[in-house]
Amino acid sequence: MASEKNDAPAASTSSASDVEIVPGTINEKKLLRTLDLRLLPAVSILYLLSFLDRSNGTNFILPNANEDILTNSPVANARIEGLTTDLGMTGNQYLTGLTLYFIGYVLFEIPCNIVLKRTTPKFWLPTLTVVWGVVATLMGVTQNLSGFFAILAYGIAHMRNEGLLTIIIGIIAYWFISNYPATVSWLSKEERAFVQARLKADSDATNDEAFSWAEVLLAAKDIKIWLYAFAFHTMSLPLYTLSLFLPTIIRDMGYTSAQSQLLTIPPYAVATLFTIFWAILSERYARRALFILTTSTVAIIGYIILLANTDPKARPGVSYVGTFFAAIGIYPSVALVLCWPAINVSGQTKRATANAMQISIGNLGAVLGTQLYRANSGPRYVLGHSFALGYLCLNLLVVGVLWVLLQRENAEKERVLVERPQTGGFHDSVEDVKMGDRHPRWRFQV
């Protein structure tokens, strides 16, 4: 975590009752495995459904829709499978549909995080999943452009079962999503107390912090929060343009629609494995900036390859290699950029606001990106690839500035502690807690 670490606690007080933990009675590794197995799969399933449903609409736009439609094909694949023809879209109306979607994404991010803070994860996350599942399913009845101008319509029309699956799992999620360590029923009192103590020694997660608009304003005035947001903004354009247009980019290299969809699998598979490896390595060394700069540079190489190939149809292999570099570079950087404020920002309301600002401002890049890969710009897509390349170069700048700023603030905190060694812990008192990440003993992960 970002704060100064202490050894694993031997005793703690849970919110439910005072529990004395005898040293050695808690198997920490086993407990952590239990937490991982109960928490990670649950939220991963919800995120997977979220990503699938918001991807299901961009993939079906092949003007020649005479090939067999591939069922369960995502939205980026909907584009190459006849979406525009079936909905009567002309020109760049498909791109406008994508833009409208991301505008809504941007506008509702901060309000959603405020509701999460005012309610609980166990209520709000399943509720959002169910509501989105209903919306995605009902979009399947849209049969033309006038029907809400839904870019997702064609994809969902062929994937109604997936929308229903999202609703069903969302309802079940009310039982398998957990709230906080102090209240979960699947841990013993001793285990809950141990987890609480462990979190308290390492973060502000156990603080009983009420929602405060002052904390929201504090986040808005912190330059670091804006840099976290622009770090994602400079990644979101290449992230979403690659996700939304990769099947089209590959198709325009000269492949059939079916081949294009199959050829999107290897870049994503390699990127998935590398993202996991890179995240583990980053966490092991407790470093973020250097790892982000490295993978963003790999993505830059990918787009240079794509732009340098003047004839993708004659040399499709060259451009295809470029998509590997792009995917391997973009996805690890996005993962690390998104977790950075979650690690470094304290307290709870400020962190929730910071995360929401990051997603909202970040997705403005996606709003721009949806207008770049126009139908008449293939097969080289110079405009889209150039913007992605430029944004990745800006990412290097933003992350570099943030790295320097965080190091300077850590150095200033060290100076304060040297002058005032009697300074207490970051949650020893109400005043300490209120300082959040401004506390001298809170260390930013760089």
C-alpha positions, 0 to 999 in steps of 0.5 A: 500500500501507499502508507508506511507498512508495519508487521502483521498485527498480533491483535486487533479490535473488530467493529462487532466485538473486542477480540484478542488474537493469540499470536500464531493462531491465524494462518495468514496465507490461508486467510489471504487465499480465502479472501482472494477466492471469495472476493476476486472471482465475484467482482471479476464476473461482474466486470466481465459481464460489464465489459462484454455487454458494453463491447457487444455492439461495436463489431458488426459493420461489414457492408457485405453482410452475406457471410454467416452471422457469428452468434455471440459475437461482440459489438466491435465484431457487430460492425463487420457483420452487417450492423450498419446495413441492418439498422440502415446507418449511413456515413459515420452514424455508427461512430456517432452512436459510439460517441453518445454511449461514452458521453453517458459513461462520462456523465454518470461515473462520479454520481455512481461512485457517490451513491456507492459511498452512501450505500454499500457494494453489496447493494449497489454493484449488483443493482447496476449489473441488473439495470444494465442487463435489462437495458442491454436486453431491451435494446435487442428490440431496436430494429432501425436507427430511429430506435434510440440510435442504438449501436448496441442493438444489432449485437444484442439482437443476436445475443439476448441470452447474454443480456438475460445472463447478466440479469440473472447473475446480477440478481445472484450477486446480491448474495455473493458480493461482500461488503466489508471485512468487519461484517462478512459472515464467512470469516470467524470473529478472530479472522475478521479482527485480524483482517481489520488490524492488517488493513488498519496497519496498511491503509485507511480502509477500516476508518468509519468515514462519513461521506463529505462534500468537502472531501469531494472538493479536496479531491477536485483541488488536488493536482495529483488527482487530475494527473491520475485522470489524464494518465488514463485519458491518454490511455483510454483513446488507444484502449477503446479504439483498439477494442472497438475497431480491431476486427475492422482493422484486421478485416481491411488487411484483406481477411474475411469477416470470420477470419478477422474475428478469429485473428483478434483472439491471439493479440488479446490472449497474449496481452492478457497473460502479459498483463497478469505478469506485469501487474504481479511484477509491478506489485512485487517491486511496489512501483507503478510509473516505470512499469507504465512508461515501459509498456506504453513505449511498447504500444508506441512501437506497435502504432509506429509499425501500423503507420509505417506499413503503407500497404496493409493488404499486401503485407498484412503480417506486418500490421498484424504484428503491430496489433500485438505490440499495441495490445501488449503495451496498452492493456498492462498500462491501463491496469496499472494506471487505474489502480494507481489512485486506489493505492495512493489516495486517502481518505475514502470519499476523496479516493472514491471521487478520485477514481470517478474523476479518473474514469470520467475524464479518462473516457473523454478520450474514448469519446474522441476515439470513436470518431477517428476510424472512419469508413473511408480511412482504411486500410491504413487508418492513418488518422486513428493510428496517429491519434493513438500514437500521439496520445501514448506519447502524451501518456509518457509525459503525464506519467513522468510528471506524476512520477516526479511530483510523487517523489517530491512529496515523499521527500517533503514528508521525509523532511517533516518527519526528520524535523518532527520525529514524534509525529504519530501514525496516519490514523492515530487520532481524528486529526490524523485521519482527516489529513488522509494522504497529506499525512507525513507518514503516508507514502505515495507509491511511485 
